[in-house]
Amino acid sequence: EASVSELGQRLRPEAAILANQIMAGSAGDIPTWGYRFLDCAPEDSLAILAPHLADQNAVNRERAVVAIGYMGPAASSAKTPLTSALGKAESEHEKLLIEWSLREIDGVE
C-alpha cells in the first residue's frame, strides 16, 4: 500500500487498466489497498467507472459503486452521479452500497 502512495502518478497507466478490469469482471479479488491504484489517476478511473452507475446491468452498477467507494475522497467528483444512482436504486442492498460509497468519499466513518 505504501508503494502505491509513494509511486503516485507513475502508476497512472495501471489505474486505467485496473478500472477496465473491474468493469469487465476480470480483476479478480482486489485487496482493499489495491483500489488505491485508482487514486493514482482519479479522473481517468472515474471516466471509466462513473458511466456504469447508470448501467442497466445491476452487477456493473455494483462494481462501479464499490470501486468508487474504495477510492474515497479522490472520487469526490462522482458524488453527483452517485446521488443520482441512489434515487434510482432498484434494491435496498444497492441503496445501502451507494450510501456507503458516499460516506467513504466524504471520509465519514
N, C-alpha and C positions, 0 to 999 in steps of 0.2 A: 504494500500500500504506500509506503514511504517513497518507493521508487517511482510510482505513478505521479505523486505530488512533485517530486524532485525533477522529473523529466518534463512535466507540463506540456507546453506547446509542441515539443518534439514528438509527442505521441498523437498529434492531430490526425495523421492518416489512419491510425488504428482505431480512433474514435468512430469514424465513419464506417469502417469495416465492422466493428462491433455492433453499431446501431443497425446496420443492414442484416447482420446475422441474427440479432434479437428478433427483428421483424419477420425474418424468414423461418424462425424457429430452429435455427441450426447452431446457435451459440452454446448449447449445452448448459450445464449447471454453472452459473456465474456466481462466485462468492460476492458477498455484499461489497467488499472493497473493489472488486473487478468493475463495477459500474462506474467507478471513478475515472476510468478511461474516457467515458463520455464527457466528463467535465473538462478534458483537455482541449475540446473543441465544441463548446456547448451550442454554438449557432449551427454548426454542421450537424451535430447529433439531433438537435431539435427539428431541423429541417427534414430529417428522415423520420423521426418519431411522431411529432405532433400531428401531421396529417392523418395518422392512423387513429387518432382519438375520435374521429367521425366515421371510422370504417364500419361497414355493415357486419363484419365478422367480429363477434364478441371476443374471440381469442386474440385477434390482432389489437383490439382496443385495450385488452388487459395487458398485453405485452408492452404496449406503449406507455400505459399508465404506470406500470411497475418501474420501467426503466427511467421514466421522467422523475418519479418519486425518489428513486435512489440517487439521482443527480443532485437532489437537494436544492439549495439556494442558486446553484448555477443554472437551474431550469426556470428561473423566475419569469422569463418571457412566455412560458407555457401556461401561466395561471389563467389567462382568458380562455384559451381553448379547453382547459381542464374544467373550468367553471361551466362552460357551455355543455361539455360532455356530462357533467354532473346532473344538469337539468334533463338530460335525455337518457340517463342510466336506465337500463332495462331490468335490473335486479337489485336487490338490497346489497348483495355481495359487491356488485360493480360500484354502487354508490359509496359503500364503505371504503373500497380501494381508492377511489378518486379522492375522497375526503382525506385518507391517509397521505396520498401524494401531495395534496395541497398543504397539509401540515408539515411535511418534510421540506417542501420548498420554503415555507415560512420559518423553518427551524424550530417548530413547536414540538415539544416532547409529548 
